[in-house]
Amino acid sequence: MYKGFLVLLVSVCLCTMAGAQDKAGITGKWYGVAKSYYGEKQRLIVVLEKDGDGYKGEMQSPDQTNESISFDNVVYRKDTLLLRIDEIKFTYTGVWDQATAQFKGLFTWNGQQSEFDLSKKVVNKEDLFKRPQEPKPPYPYYTEEVKFDNKKDSVTLAGTFTRPATMGKYPVVVMITGSGPQDRNEEMASHKTFLVLADYFARNGIASLRYDDRGVAASTGNYGDAGIYDFADDTRAAVTFLQKRKDVDVHSIGLLGHSEGAVIAQIVAANNPTIAFVVSMAGVGLPGREIVDQKMFMEGKMAGESDSLINARIVRLKNYWDALAGDSNLTSAKASATAALQEVYRTSSEAVKQHVTEEAFVGDVSFSKEQSSLLRYQPLKYLKQIKCPFMAINGSRDIQVNAATNLSAIERSLRENGNFLITIRKFDGLNHLFQRCQSCTVEEYGELEQTIDPLVPEFIMHWILQLPPTAR
């Protein structure tokens, strides 16, 4: 999930850290905390030193990289600190606040502003988050670092196999991560959801295999060149690997997918008798193109916008999203989408045109194979082929995947095609990560100490263990 220091600066807002000013000047290290869109925090360190009559310095991101980036200009005058990095169009203006012993100011990058406060108080990595559910070794169960091959794509996946301490043949869950390159723990905003689940399962008689996405951590391959059908091949390789183990009940190999991982679970389980069960967490039952409009609507409501304003935006962007969804060829899809955005700009109000140029409005349409495959995904095609027990759970406060409409669509698709081994559950008050949330925004993910509501792993565990034995 980490994409380097420069990329981090694109999407941060900056949080306050108290401290004490160096009365002899501003030389030394100053500490702040950067927070990403998902609430993921990273330490930022500003290092300043005397340079003749003035100052020079650099910025560091110790949680991202060992690299530093130098300031092009450092000015300190009358309790005001000015910093500038031309390469990334970065500026900072901070004013010394005696009451809190810190510089309080604003960070600007490419016209975007966020608060950025600096203090002399050292910020340690463990100070960033509290994660009380994260298990710590020694574990009262067996863990093994494993590797297995997706021979079709010449990819080697690395992961962790976990089971109860006593040797035996256990039901096993293959965990499949959500969208974007993620490690085996599905770590987001320092929440390690899959680690917490694996720990709970192993303590309650269920084995699991979680693995790094291709191109992430210890797994080989190129994530950027892959889509959901390639990731499905990685999951099939995981199932094949488990079938050869002596501590696995080969008749009880199931899939657990979160978000995009639930989509991949649908693909792999379709017409596949080797899959004993599926657990869909925050999965979709509606076509990918519909999910986009739903997401825009939910985010607009979260921002307090009126239905008419949101619907108008959805209509204006319809041709753009239709262009991306209408062609599997990424090059031609991008070209059509760019033309659609140009038309949106041309029909915009003069107020919009005075605020932003057409070049800035249209930008460079970025669209990956993964995004294309998700946008074009038709869940009914796969759900109607799944005959094994299927659990679908979603959070009622999820603003990325609407719980009510998608759970209803999943249930309908399964039942109408003869699968009645279904459990559907909407967890009230939980977000996309199944945290009990307050504002329930995406930005809140990292602010919450809870990684996953304890009712969720308990519910999944009981469901798996009560499944009838698969016919042998």
N, C-alpha and C positions, 0 to 999 in steps of 0.2 A: 504494500500500500504506500510505501514511501517513495516519492518521486524526485527527491533531491531538493537542495536548498533553494534554488531559483524558482522552481515550481511552487514550493511552499509559500513563497512571498506573494504569489498571485492571489491566493484565496484565504489570507489570514485576516482575522481581527485580533486586536491585541489587548491583553488583560493586565490588570494592575498588580504590581508586586511592591510591597512596602520596603523601605530601606533607609539608609542614612547617607547624606552627601559627604564626599571627601572635602573637608573644609579647606584643604590646601589647593584645591582645584577640581578638575573633572577627570583627571587621569585614573586609569585602572579599569576594572570590569564593572559593567552595568548589566543588570539582568531584567528580562521581561519574559512574558509567556505569550506565544502565538496560538491562536485557536482556528482550526479549519472549519469548513462548512459543516462537517459532521461532529463538531465539538471536540475534535482531536487536538490535544495541546502539545506544543513543542516549545522547548526553551530557546530563547534567542539571547545572545550575549553581544553587547557592544563593548569593544576594547578601545580605549582612547589613551594617547600618550602625547607629550609635548613635542612640538616640531618648530623650533625657533621661537618666534613670538606667538605662534598659534598651536594648533593641534592636528593630529592625524589619527586614523584608526581603521578598524575593520569590524565586520559583523560575522558572528559565528552561529551555527545551528547544530549544537552537539548531538542532538537526537536524530539528526538527518545525515550528517556528513562531517568528515574531518576538515573539509575545505572552509576557507574564509573568503569573504568578498570585501574589498577595500572601499572606503569612502572616498569620493572625489573631492569632497569639501566638508570640513568640520569647523563650525563657528560657535564660539561661546561668548556671549555678550550680555551683561546685565541680567544674569540668571536665566537667560534663554539659550537653549541648545539647538543648533541647526545642523542636520546631517543630510548628505546627498550622495546618491550613487547613480551616475548618468546611465550606465549600461542597462539598468532595469527601471529607469525613470522613477527612482525612489527618493522621497524626501521625508524628513522628520523634523517637526518643530515641537519642542518641549519646554515648558516653563517650570522652574523649580518651585515646588510647593513645600514650604517649611513645615507645615502641620503634619504632612504624611511622609516627609523626607524622601521625596522622589521627584523626578521630572514627569510632569503630566502633559501629554500632548497628543498630536495627531500624526499618523503615518499616512502618506499618500503614495499610491502606486498607480501610474497610468490614469490619473484622474479619480481613482477610488480612494476614499478616506475611511480610516478606522482609528479608534483610540489606541494609543501606544504609550504606556507608562514604564519608566525605567527607574530601578533603585539599585543600591549597592548590596542588598540582601541576597545572598547566594540562594539559588533555586536548584534543588536536587531533583533528579528524575522522579524519585518516589514521592516528591511533594505534589506532583502534577495531578495524580489521580488516587482515589481510594477504590479498590476493587475487592471487597470482602468475600465475594464468592469464588475468587480464583484459587484453585487448590495449589498447595505447595508440597514438594516432596519432603520426606519419603511418603510414597503413596501406598495404601493398603491393598494394592492390586498389581497385576502384571502389565508392564508396558514394554513395547519393543519398537525400535526404529526400523522401518522396512522400506524397501524399494520394489517397484514393479514396473513393467514395460507396457506401453501402448505401442505394439509392434506396427500397427497400421500407419502411425504418424512418426515412428522412431522417437518417441518421447519416453523418458524415464521419470516416473512420479515417485516422490519421496514422502513418507508419512509416518504416522504413529498408530500401531495396533495396540489396543487396550482390552483387557479382559479381567475377570475375577482371578484372584491369586491361585486358586486350586485348578489344576489341570482338568479339563472336561470339554465337552462339545457345547458351545454356547450360541444362542441366537446372536446375530451380529448386524450392526447398522453401518452402512457406508454413508458418511456425511459429505454433502455436496454444497460448496460455498455459493454465495450470491454473486452479483455482477462485479466486474472489476477484478484485477489481479489480487488475490488474497492468499494468505498462508493457511496451513492446516487447521489453525485455531479459529479461522474466520475473524481475525482480529480487526476491530474497527473502533476507533476512539479509545484504544487500550482496553476494550472489552473483548475477551476471548471466549466467545459464546460456545464454540465447539469443544474447547477444553473443559468448560464447566459441564456441558452435556456428557462428554465422555467419562468424566469423573463420576457423575451421578449414576450413569448406566453401569459402570464397572462395579460400583458399590452395591448394585442391585441385580446382579446376575446377567447383564447384557454386555457383550463385547462390541467394539466399534473400531472402525478404520477411518481416520481423517488424514487428508493429504494436501500438500501444497499444490496450488494451481500450476499448470505448466508455465515454465518461465519464471516462477516465483520461488524464492528461497532455495531449497535443495533440489527442486524439480527442474528438469531440462525442458527445452522447447521455447517457442516464442508465443507469448500470450496474445500479442497484438495481431497476429496472423490468424487467430482462431475465432470460431463462433460457437454457438450452443451445441451444434451437432458434433463438432470436434471435441468439446468438453464431454459430451455424452460418450464418446469413444474412450476417453480417459476413465470415466466411471465404469464402463464395461470391463476395462482392464483391471480395475480394482476388484470387481466381482470375480473375475477369473482367478485372480491372485488368492482371494479368500477361499475359493472352492478347493484349493490344494492344501489348505491348512488342516492339521489334525485337531486343533482346538476350536473348530468352528462347526456348527451344525449346518451342513451344506443345504439342508432343506429349509433353513430359517435365515436366509440372507435377505436383508431388507435395505431400502434406500431412505435416507432422510435428507431432504433438500430444503434450503432456505432461500426464499425469493427466487432469483434466477436458478438456484440449485433445485428448487421444486419443479421448474420447467424441465430441467435436465432429467430429473427423476421420472417425469411423465414420459419423456422420450425413451429412456432406457427400459422402463417397465412395460411399455406397450408391446403386446404379443410376445412377452418374454417369460416363460414358465420357470426360469431360474430365480426370479424375484418373488420372495414370499410375502412381502408387504411394502407399502410406501407410506412415509410420513411427509406430508406437504406443509411447510411452515411459511406463511405469508406468500403462498403460491397464487397463480392466476388461473382463472377459468375462462376469461374473455380474450379475444384476439389482441395481439400486441398493439395494433393501431388504436383500438378502443382504450387500452390502458393509458396511453399517452394523454388522451383527452380527459380521462378520469383524473389523472394525476394533476393536470393543469387546473382542473376545477377545484380539487381538494386543496391545493396549495393556495389558490386564490381565496378560498373561503377562510383558510388559516390566516391569511393576511388581512382579513376583514373587508374584502372587496364584495361588491354586489353581484348577484347572479347575472344581471344583464351585462355588466362590465366583463365578467369572466367569459361568458358565452360569446361576447363580441370578439374577444381575443382568440378564442378557440376557432371561430369562423374565419378570422383573418389569417390564421396560421394553418388552416386546413390544407391548402394546396402545397404548402411546404412539407408537412408531414406525409401527405399522400405521395408526394414525389419521392421521398426517402423510402417509403414502404412499397412503392410500386415497381421497384427494379432491384434485382439481386446484384446487378453490376454496380459496384460502389462508385466507379468513376461517373457513369451516366446518371446515377441517382443523385450524386453531389451536384452535377451540372444542372439537373432539373430543379433541385432544391434551391440552388443559388438564384436561378431565374425567378422562382416563386417568391423568394425574399426580396428581390429587386422590385417585383410588382407590388409587394406589400408596402415597400418604402415609397414608391411612386404615388400610391393612393393614400398615403398618410397625410395628416394635417400639416399645415405650415409650421405649427408650433413644434411638432416632432422634427421636421426638417431643419429648423433653426437650431435645435438642440444637438442633433447628431447628423453627420454626413452619411451619404449612401454607402460609401466604402466602409465606414465604421459599423453601420447598421447591418450590412450583409456579412462583412467579415470573411473569414475563410471557413467554409462549412466543414466541420470535423465530424466524420462518421466512420465508425469502425465496423469490421465484419461481425463482431459481437453485437453491436447495437442494431445492425441491419437484420441479423437473424432473429433477434428478440422482437423487433418491430413487425416483422413479417410472420411471426409465430402464430399458428392456429391450434390452440390446445385441444379442441374437439377431435381432431385427427388422431391424437394419441390417447386421450382419455377414454374414448370408446373402445380401445383395444386393451385396456387394463382390466384384468379379471381377478387380481389378488386383492386382499384386504387393503383398504385405502383410508388413511386418516388425513383430513385437511383441517388445519387450525390457522386462524388469523386473528390479529388484534383489532379491536373496535376503533382504536385511535390511530391506526396506521394511515398516514397521509401519502404513502407511496403505492400501496395496493389496497383498494377499497374492499373491506372485509365482506360486507353483505352481498354485493353483486358478484364477487368472484367465488365466494363459497357456494352461493346458489347455483352459479354456472357449473362449477365442478361437480356438485351433487347431481344436477340434472343430466350432465353429460355421462356420468357413470351409470346412473339408474336407468336411463332410457336405452342403454346398451347392455343391460342385463347384469350389472354388478351391483349387488345389494349389500356387499360387505363393506359398508361405508360408515365412517364416524366423522361428523362435522361439528366443529366447535368454534364459536367466536368468543374470544377472551375479552371481557369488558375492561376498558381502561389501559390496555396495552398497546404499545406502538409497533413499528415495523420490526424492531429487534426483540419484541416481547418483553420490554421493560415496562414497569408501571410508571407512567409518565405524568407530567404536570402540564406543561405547555404543549407537549407532544410534537414539537417541531423536530426537524432533522438536526438542527443545531444543538438540541438538548441531549442527544445521545451520549456525548462525552461528559456532560455535566452530571448525569445520574450515576450514583454509585452502584446501583443494581445492574448486573449484567443480563439476567433473565429472571422473570418472576418464577419463584420456586414451584408454583402450581403447574407450570408448563412441563418441565422434565418429569415431574411426578405423574402427570396425566399421560404422557407418552410412554413412560416405563410400564405403567399398569396395563395400558392398551396392548403393548407388544407381548407382555408375559401372559396375557389372557387369550391370545390368539389360538385358535384350534390348531392341533398338529397338522402340518401339511401332509397330504397323501404321499406315502413312500412307495 
